[in-house]
Amino acid sequence: MSPWETIVRQHPSKTHYQAGYRELNDWIEQQDQQPEINLAATFPHQLRFRKRMPDAEQDESPRSGENVEDEPRAQAAENRVDEQEMAQMRSSESRQQTRTSHDATSTIDFQTKSADDDQSRLPPDAPHNTWANFRTKHRRILAEFLGTTLVIFIGICANLTYITSDGQHVNLLAVDLAWGFAVMIGIYVSGGASGGFLNPSITVMLSVLRGFPAKRVPSYIVAEVFGAFVGAILAYAINRDNIMHLHEGLIPGSTGIYFYTQPQPWVTPLTAFFNEFLVSAVLGCAVMALGDSGNSPPGAGMHAL
């Protein structure tokens, strides 16, 4: 069996990494080890509020009230733990050997050199691409920004198409579907890197209830707000002529309300606040239900839809 056939069996995605790519992108190995919250998949089960664990070293002499017959059972449990650790070590060694053989095979395919030629691998001091380094370092923030930009851009464009055409080209059902697919696209675009939250309220909720790191919340909120403004600006840029032809500018009673939320004059600020609060709560309940592995989650990749 060739090394490439081995790597295909162990990696169902069949993702190929050219020799030297892993050395320049260390985040690939770290990404597999760190659980991430992703709106396109079920949420990981992780400890949030850890209690102090008892010390591993305990007295060998039985305490008062302990049964001596429990010692064989404890010894068997320790043996099982040792076997699991040995199995993990063997699995780690097997993956390392497979990766080594994979790199050698990649050298033959892409560098047209022998597998024993170490010069085919990129040297540690090889020059890095500046944008690649910046993207790797800030990939979560950039992904959240891009996903939010796409959602707002597509949604507002659908709004403006409806209002500027007086409902002749599209109807309200098409506008609603456009917003729904916009959110789906945003999650698919950014879910693998940032989780695809696309909403400050979702970010805060997942930090409080699902252990999303609190230190990332401010940067996520900034990326989401900035992405929303950029998406709105892009939507205005390509619809400016239609807006100026209709009203010669954004007005609160027509094109303006399709960019921002504006309550009716008789609606009090308290009612408007609870309206947004309850709508966000319903959205949060849907997100939590879809991400719960014990709540009949949809199939792989169907959460965003």
Buried (B, 14 or more C-beta within 10 A) or exposed (E): EEBBEBBBEEBEEEEBBBBBEBEBBEEEEEEEEEEBBBBBBBBBEEEEEEEEEEEEEEEEEEEEEEEEEEEEEEEEEEEEEEEEEEEEEEEEEEEEEBBEBBBBBBBBEEBEBEBEEEEBBBEEEEEEEEEEEEEBEEBBBBBBBBBBBBBBBBBBBBBBBBBBEEEEEBEEEBBEEBBEBBBBBBBBBBBBBBBBBBBBBBBBBBBEEBBBEEEBBEBBBBBBEBBBEBBBBBBBEEBEEBBEEBBEEBEEEEBBBBBEEEBEEEEEEEEBEEEEEEEBEEBBEEBBEBBEEEEEBEEEEEBBE
